[in-house]
Amino acid sequence: MTRFSPRTAPLRRAGGLAATALLLAAGPLTVAAAAPARAADPVFTLGGPAETALHPYAEGGGAPKRSTAGITVTNPADEGYEGEFTLTFDLTGVAGVADVAFDPGPGVECETKGTRSAVCTGDTLAPGLSTVTGLLLGAAKGSEQGASGTIRVTGEARSATSTPLAAPFTPFTTRVTVGGPDLVMRKLPFDHEPTPGQKQQAPITFANRGSRDADGVVLTLRYSRGLDIPQRYSNCAYTTDETWTTARCSVEGAFEAGATYTLAAPLTLEATTRAYRDLFVYGIQEAGTVPRAASAARSERGSGTVLRAVPLTKAPAARGVDLEPGDNEQEAEFRTANTADFMAYGDEASGAAGATVTARLGFHNDGPAWIGRIRSGGSVAAVDFTVPQGATVTSAPKGCRGVTAEGAYREDRKTPAPRYLCPAPTAVRDGGGLDLSFGLRIDKALIGAAGRVTVRGPGLQEAGLPFDPKPGNNTARVVLNGQSGGGPSPSPAPPAEGGPGAGSGRTPSAAPGTSGTGAPGTTGRGGGSLASTGSPAAMTAAVTAIAALTTGLALFAAARRGRKA
């Protein structure tokens, strides 16, 4: 088989020719001994939903309502596979149960062969997970409630030389069942612009619009850091991370088709003092169909009463798989009138020319709100660091991007830059922030050389932070060899142009809990000496002193031996 991407093909070919030439030069025995074994072919994994429910056949006529099941392939290689592949669908298991049509993905063609089988072909598989085709499934005429069957999918592939690959696809089987519950979550009429501390009732209500009963349900509640539900129910498992709290509540009972249910007592949803931009997601699924979350082992049970659901309306029916999973969940977005104070902090360092020091800088969220872009996933802010005059960056934190002195894009990403932009995470908790560490080599020991640290919007065109009421503390300085110490300097260096304290001689801004001043060689945030690797001049002096001491001791020992003789 052939696995390559267009960008790497010429390099791979050249490498192969060079290797062949070397082997031939070594003689036939060397070639035979050094011939590499064929690399193992990748195994592609077929997948899709374990089970799909079908709307019962409409005896009154009209177009049948279809369900969709996506058939996927996982390519474990880092590169795409290019070569012919064929997927074969065995439909004998759903004869009389379901009618099957295909919605193939790009570059894939599918053809049915009667009602017994179908074939899909293609010539490219991207790395990772991709959908090859969708199965459009409708209940067959004459099928009964609860009728079920399976569809089995197998595959084979051929390389560019038409050589079959050894078992490249793991087979996959999906079950199809006629009828099932259809749990639908009702959207709640929240006030989406609350004030901090405001509480709202959340009378969770859902219906079963399917053709069969649901045997128990799982109510899932997910709310971001600025929200809280004070109740902690004993039949709910709670998991909390940096951004979300998730509650999974198992509610027993038969939830009948055609019936609507609500909680015996409504939940209370509170916008806390740290609320700003938050989400509340609430969904309902039949018990036994919810995958076990990776975080389930870290969850804790509530100690309160049992959360129960009671019927509002009733209608008789049976049980099974959800017919329309897309309407099982609702979400509410909240925009709370609140603020967060992002405070920049800098550092001080001292050293002679040639020394390398560590500068710690960043920002701290003094609250009260947490800030998160949990829907878009983008950074909430960025740290903009201008390097002090006479210094060169020797190491920068991962993710920081070097730009020009004016903040423009820089093609060269290998050599040190005069300025760096460092993105903050998607979410910054109240009391959290972003701590960065830069290695700086002092090329020229200038007294009071100052660089600027600014916490700002994540893009160069987003200078401000709309949630921050105190822009005055969004800047700080990194000072090398301040007036109170440091190596000698022939002339003082001014602060960075436009930076905080320019022309005023102010000390760097300090982080919360530290003073605005500090002795050179201490950090501007939490104290402690700045690390220095020393200078070439200092190392030379040390070596010279050791050599002189050694020579003196040798002369002394020789003279002493002469006196004894």
NORRANOR-V960671 format. One line per field, one symbol per residue. burial: + if it has 16 or more other ideal C-beta (glycine too) atoms within 10 Angstrom, else -. A space follows every 50 residues. Layout:
burial=???
This chain:
burial=+-++------------------+-----------------++-++++++- +++++++------+-++-+-+++++----++++-+-+++++-++--++++ -+-++--+-+-------+-+-+--+-+--+++++++++++--+-+-+++- +++-+-+++-----+--++--+-+++++++++++++-+-----+-+---+ -+-++++++++++++++++++++++++++---+-+++++---++++++++ +-+-+++-+++++---+-++++-+++++++++++++--+----------- -+----+-+-------+++++++++-++++-+-+-+-+++++++++++++ ++++++++++++++++++++++++----+++++++++++++++--++--+ -++------------+++++++++++++++-+++++-+++++-+++++++ ++++++++------+-++----++++++++++---++-+---+-++--++ +-----+++++--+---+-++++++----+-+--+--------------- ---------------
